[in-house]
Structures are given as C-alpha cells and as structure tokens.
Amino acid sequence: LLLREKDPFTINEFLQAHINKLRYDKFETAVDSAFAGDNGNASWDMAKQHVINALRTWYQNSHSVSSAANAEDLSAILQAYWTLASKRYVDNACMAIDDRILGTLCPKLQEALFHHAHDNDKLDAFFVEDPAIVAKR
C-alpha cells in the first residue's frame, strides 16, 4: 500500500488549481455584481465609472493588508485543502480496500487452483465430456 501511495490519483497541483478557481469565482461574482449594480445609468461614462468604482472597491477589499482580506484568502486556501484532503482520503480508502480484497483473494484463489490442478480425480471430473458430443464424434 505504501508503494502505491507514492503515486496518488489526486496530485498536489490540484490544491493550487482549486485555490485559483475559488479566487476566480470570487472575482467573477464581483464583476457580475459590478455590472448588475449599474442601476440603468443614462450615460456610458456614468456606467463605466460605476463599474470601475465597484471593481476598485472589490480589489482594495480583496488584496489589501486587512484582516478581512486575509480571512477571505485563508478561507479559500482551507476550502481547497479540505477538498484535496477528502479526495486523498477517498483515494486511500479505495486503495486499502483493493489491497485487502485483492491482496488476500488472489493468493487463496491461486492456492485452490493449484490443489485442484494436482488432483487427478478433480481434473477428470472438471474435463468430463458430454456423452452426446462423444457419440456425435
């Protein structure tokens, strides 16, 4: 099991990719809310200024050195780590079950077949021909 654990199904790059996905999702939500909060401004310049201000506010809140920004970033990292850890647990549980079942079943099956192959009475009973086929031949 330890030899197979060296090559898990869930690789470490998943963590950074998931963190980036969570950050992108938050950015997408900020963009959507910036455009949704336009409130039907009459001019293009006012609408553009509203979106710029909304995104500037989001950027300052998300990327500043504040406890709220740090907590939001740590939340994304912990959520990604939890997802990675749960996937790793599933990988390990499947490998452990596989090792327990196939690790004990295969040798037992091989031993039974070995004893079966070296017993002439069992082999004769296994390879008996159907009398109808013998009569046709």
URVENLIN-V822420 format. One record per residue. RES is the residue in three letters. OMEGA is omega in degrees with one decimal (none if undefined). Layout:
[[RES:OMEGA] [RES:OMEGA]]
//
This chain:
[[LEU:-179.2] [LEU:177.8] [LEU:179.7] [ARG:-179.2] [GLU:178.5] [LYS:-179.5] [ASP:-178.1] [PRO:177.2] [PHE:-179.2] [THR:-174.6] [ILE:-175.3] [ASN:-179.8] [GLU:178.7] [PHE:-176.7] [LEU:-179.0] [GLN:178.7] [ALA:-179.5] [HIS:175.6] [ILE:178.8] [ASN:178.6] [LYS:178.9] [LEU:177.9] [ARG:178.3] [TYR:178.4] [ASP:177.7] [LYS:177.3] [PHE:179.2] [GLU:177.0] [THR:178.6] [ALA:178.5] [VAL:178.9] [ASP:-179.2] [SER:177.9] [ALA:179.4] [PHE:179.1] [ALA:-178.4] [GLY:-178.1] [ASP:179.1] [ASN:174.4] [GLY:177.3] [ASN:-173.8] [ALA:-175.3] [SER:178.6] [TRP:-178.4] [ASP:178.2] [MET:178.4] [ALA:179.3] [LYS:179.7] [GLN:177.9] [HIS:179.9] [VAL:179.1] [ILE:-179.9] [ASN:-179.9] [ALA:-180.0] [LEU:176.3] [ARG:178.4] [THR:178.4] [TRP:-178.4] [TYR:-179.7] [GLN:179.1] [ASN:-175.4] [SER:-172.4] [HIS:178.8] [SER:177.3] [VAL:178.2] [SER:-178.7] [SER:179.2] [ALA:178.9] [ALA:178.1] [ASN:179.4] [ALA:178.8] [GLU:179.2] [ASP:177.4] [LEU:176.9] [SER:178.3] [ALA:-179.9] [ILE:179.5] [LEU:177.9] [GLN:178.1] [ALA:179.7] [TYR:178.4] [TRP:178.2] [THR:178.4] [LEU:-178.9] [ALA:179.3] [SER:176.3] [LYS:177.6] [ARG:178.1] [TYR:178.7] [VAL:177.2] [ASP:-177.1] [ASN:179.2] [ALA:178.6] [CYS:179.4] [MET:179.2] [ALA:177.8] [ILE:178.0] [ASP:179.9] [ASP:-179.2] [ARG:-176.2] [ILE:-176.3] [LEU:178.6] [GLY:179.4] [THR:-176.4] [LEU:-175.9] [CYS:177.8] [PRO:178.9] [LYS:178.6] [LEU:178.9] [GLN:178.9] [GLU:178.6] [ALA:178.2] [LEU:177.5] [PHE:178.2] [HIS:179.4] [HIS:-177.4] [ALA:-178.8] [HIS:176.0] [ASP:-174.5] [ASN:179.2] [ASP:178.8] [LYS:178.4] [LEU:178.4] [ASP:179.7] [ALA:-179.4] [PHE:-175.9] [PHE:178.5] [VAL:-178.9] [GLU:177.7] [ASP:-177.7] [PRO:179.0] [ALA:179.2] [ILE:178.1] [VAL:-179.3] [ALA:177.8] [LYS:-177.8] [ARG:none]]
//
